[in-house]
Amino acid sequence: MRTLSDIAEEYEFLEGDERYRLLIELGRELEPMPDALKTDATLVRGCSAQVWVYPTGESDRLHFLADSNAAITKGIVALVIAAVQDRPAGEVAAMDVAEALAPFDLKNQLSSNRTQGVPNMIALVREHAARIAAG
């Protein structure tokens, strides 16, 4: 998976539809999430599309599997995951993920129904990280 800074660098040079294409491409690059993990327990609430996030890994290196049934939303999920993937739990728990995503200006680039679940995804990831970091 690409780093968030690499994605931001590429995103900065694109406009309109090219940005949508990049998000769709990022979604396609997500590590496959087995259907068996797409349950009510892994469903992120508040998203207009269905989004699933499943945490794996240990405190020294959090790892998430994620998926969505909508291409653009899956790309947004990929951005959130890129911000936290394979980082220590304590770092993720203390991280301002929304600030890390600020260069993408998602609220102004996408419709509000595409981004309404982003805070819930961020909260889920940070809560998991805090639980793991606390031991």
C-alpha positions as CSV (number, residue, x, y, z in Angstrom):
1,M,0.0,0.0,0.0
2,R,1.2,3.5,-0.8
3,T,2.0,5.9,2.0
4,L,-0.4,8.8,2.6
5,S,2.2,11.3,1.8
6,D,2.9,9.6,-1.6
7,I,-0.9,9.6,-2.3
8,A,-1.2,13.3,-1.3
9,E,1.7,14.3,-3.6
10,E,0.0,12.6,-6.5
11,Y,-3.5,13.9,-5.6
12,E,-2.2,17.5,-5.5
13,F,-1.3,17.4,-9.2
14,L,-4.7,16.1,-10.2
15,E,-8.1,17.8,-10.8
16,G,-11.7,16.8,-10.8
17,D,-12.3,13.4,-12.5
18,E,-8.6,12.5,-12.2
19,R,-8.9,12.7,-8.4
20,Y,-12.0,10.4,-8.5
21,R,-10.0,7.9,-10.7
22,L,-7.2,8.0,-8.2
23,L,-9.6,7.3,-5.3
24,I,-11.1,4.4,-7.2
25,E,-7.6,3.0,-8.0
26,L,-6.6,3.3,-4.3
27,G,-9.8,1.3,-3.4
28,R,-8.8,-1.4,-5.8
29,E,-5.4,-1.6,-4.2
30,L,-6.7,-2.4,-0.8
31,E,-5.7,-5.8,0.6
32,P,-8.7,-8.1,-0.1
33,M,-11.0,-8.6,2.8
34,P,-12.6,-12.0,3.0
35,D,-16.4,-12.0,2.8
36,A,-16.6,-13.9,6.1
37,L,-15.2,-10.8,7.9
38,K,-17.9,-8.5,6.4
39,T,-20.3,-8.8,9.3
40,D,-22.5,-6.5,11.3
41,A,-19.7,-6.4,13.9
42,T,-17.2,-4.9,11.3
43,L,-19.7,-2.6,9.6
44,V,-19.0,1.1,10.1
45,R,-22.1,2.9,11.1
46,G,-23.2,6.2,9.5
47,C,-21.7,5.6,6.0
48,S,-24.0,6.0,3.0
49,A,-22.4,2.9,1.4
50,Q,-21.5,-0.2,3.3
51,V,-18.0,-0.1,4.8
52,W,-16.3,-2.8,6.8
53,V,-13.1,-2.4,8.8
54,Y,-11.5,-5.3,10.5
55,P,-8.4,-4.7,12.7
56,T,-5.6,-7.2,12.9
57,G,-2.0,-6.9,14.1
58,E,-0.5,-6.3,17.4
59,S,0.4,-3.2,19.4
60,D,3.7,-2.7,17.7
61,R,2.1,-2.8,14.2
62,L,-1.7,-2.3,13.7
63,H,-3.0,-3.7,10.4
64,F,-6.5,-3.2,9.0
65,L,-8.5,-5.0,6.4
66,A,-11.3,-2.9,4.9
67,D,-13.8,-2.9,2.0
68,S,-16.8,-1.1,0.7
69,N,-19.5,-1.8,-1.8
70,A,-19.0,1.6,-3.5
71,A,-15.9,2.4,-5.5
72,I,-15.4,6.0,-4.4
73,T,-16.2,5.2,-0.8
74,K,-13.7,2.3,-1.0
75,G,-11.1,4.8,-2.1
76,I,-11.8,7.1,0.9
77,V,-11.5,4.0,3.1
78,A,-8.1,3.4,1.5
79,L,-7.0,6.9,2.5
80,V,-8.0,6.4,6.1
81,I,-6.3,3.0,6.2
82,A,-3.2,4.5,4.5
83,A,-2.9,7.0,7.3
84,V,-2.7,4.4,10.0
85,Q,-1.7,1.1,8.4
86,D,1.2,-0.8,10.1
87,R,1.8,2.0,12.7
88,P,2.2,1.4,16.4
89,A,-1.1,1.4,18.3
90,G,0.0,4.2,20.6
91,E,0.9,6.4,17.7
92,V,-2.5,5.8,16.0
93,A,-4.4,6.4,19.2
94,A,-2.7,9.8,19.6
95,M,-2.8,10.7,15.9
96,D,-5.1,13.3,14.4
97,V,-6.2,11.2,11.4
98,A,-8.6,14.0,10.2
99,E,-5.7,16.4,10.1
100,A,-3.6,13.8,8.2
101,L,-6.4,13.6,5.6
102,A,-6.7,17.5,5.4
103,P,-4.6,17.8,2.2
104,F,-7.3,15.8,0.3
105,D,-10.0,18.4,1.2
106,L,-12.6,15.6,1.0
107,K,-15.5,17.7,2.2
108,N,-15.1,20.1,-0.8
109,Q,-14.0,17.4,-3.3
110,L,-16.9,15.0,-2.7
111,S,-20.5,15.1,-1.8
112,S,-21.4,15.1,1.9
113,N,-23.0,11.7,1.7
114,R,-19.7,10.3,0.4
115,T,-17.8,11.6,3.4
116,Q,-20.3,11.4,6.2
117,G,-18.9,8.1,7.5
118,V,-15.3,9.3,7.6
119,P,-15.4,10.5,11.2
120,N,-16.9,7.1,12.2
121,M,-14.2,5.2,10.4
122,I,-11.5,7.4,12.1
123,A,-13.2,6.9,15.5
124,L,-13.3,3.1,15.0
125,V,-9.6,2.9,14.1
126,R,-8.5,5.2,16.9
127,E,-10.6,3.4,19.5
128,H,-9.2,0.1,18.5
129,A,-5.7,1.5,18.6
130,A,-6.3,3.0,22.1
131,R,-7.6,-0.4,23.4
132,I,-4.5,-2.2,22.0
133,A,-2.1,0.4,23.3
134,A,-3.6,0.2,26.8
135,G,-3.0,-3.5,26.8
